[in-house]
Amino acid sequence: MAIIITEECINCGACEPECPNNAIYEGGAEWRYSDGTTLKGNITTPKGEAVDADAAMQPKSMDLYYITPDKCTECTGFHDEPQCAAVCPVDCCVDDPQYRESKEDLLAKKNFLHL
């Protein structure tokens, strides 16, 4: 699974520095695979997509903080629980029903992001 930030978000930013994968961005901010990871240059994602890790990707939200599911591992391999949800004062960091991944898949994604 990945975590999603719901519309209840108050844009406090408490979640952003807690993410070990740098998967959380302020609304309107472009994201990159290389942000906070060891990925650089041309890569092939776990989904088989060829991308430039340093290329700016479209924001997932323009108004609220967002989590890119391509980098979210629910803190697997780092912590026992998602840190964004643990620090969120309004409990708006919840499981994203559109992204279901096993613990093994999440660990593999963590290993991909942090060679």
Secondary structure, 3 states (H helix, E strand, C coil): CEEEECCCCCCCCCCHHHCCCCCEECCCCCECCCCCCCCCCEEECCCCCEEECCCCECCCCCCCCEECCCCCCCCCCCCCCCHHHHHCCCCCEEEECCCCCCHHHHHHHHHHHCC
